[in-house]
Amino acid sequence: SSGINAEYDSFYLVNVYVPNSGQKTVRLPYRRKWNTDFLAYCQNLDSRKPVIVAGDLNVAHTEVDLANPKTNTKNSGFTAEEREDFTTWLDSGFVDSFRHFHPDQTGAYTFWTYMANARKRNVGWRIDYFVVSKRFVDRIAASLIREKVLGSDHCPIMLLCADPGSNGTSTSGPGRKEEASVEKEGAGEKEKKEEEEKKEQKKKEEEEKEEKEEDVEDKEKKEENQENIENEKNVENVEPKEETESSVKEGKTVENGSNGSTNVSVEI
């Protein structure tokens, strides 16, 4: 595990990586001890000023936080013990910021294994969080998942906060403006993707059309070549006629003499 604690004027920001329970949950006892110690650490900070905990917490809290809950109940990150410890943390004066704004949203994940094309199929887990002190909730404008951002098996998450004393959930607050900007960006990415898909489909149709035209052209060339071959065979099979030194034209017989003179006889 690792973590950084940064102290600001009105809150603490703790960035943390929570230890994984390991293959076949062999480290689960260690993980549970760590959970207890970390909760005590957060409570100590919270006694002085509000706390924001951000990071990979290596637990999907409820069944809506992963794609396949029924097949993962004995796997690290979704054991009953890990989920129970997370519930204890929230019951101690802390809030899962994403579920505060999106209590029933499904298909919202922050981690996808590289195997089996999981990200493209959105078979993932929500294990990255912003957990905040309950008394800090009014300062939060939005908690977002940037699932379209690639580059890792995790995606970024965002917490947008308002100024002290303002209602962070207000539609006129600065946080809401940031959220609207992110939503607009997401819509723009969707439109861009749809436009790219249309271009790809058009390109595919043009390629198929060209292939059909080439097939027709090849067929015509083959037929033309075959016809030429048949004609050549017919020409080869024709027997040459013997040439004679006399021909009859319009009832006249013309004979060439041996001395180069021409004898003409007319038949009546």
Secondary structure as UniProt FT lines:
FT   STRAND          2..7
FT   STRAND          12..17
FT   HELIX           23..25
FT   TURN            26..27
FT   HELIX           28..46
FT   TURN            47..48
FT   STRAND          51..56
FT   HELIX           63..65
FT   TURN            70..71
FT   TURN            73..74
FT   TURN            76..77
FT   HELIX           80..90
FT   TURN            91..93
FT   STRAND          94..96
FT   HELIX           97..101
FT   TURN            103..104
FT   HELIX           115..117
FT   TURN            118..122
FT   STRAND          128..133
FT   HELIX           134..139
FT   STRAND          140..145
FT   TURN            147..148
FT   STRAND          157..161
FT   TURN            164..165
FT   TURN            168..169
FT   TURN            171..172
FT   HELIX           174..237
FT   STRAND          247..249
FT   TURN            250..251
FT   STRAND          252..256
FT   TURN            258..259
FT   STRAND          262..266
//
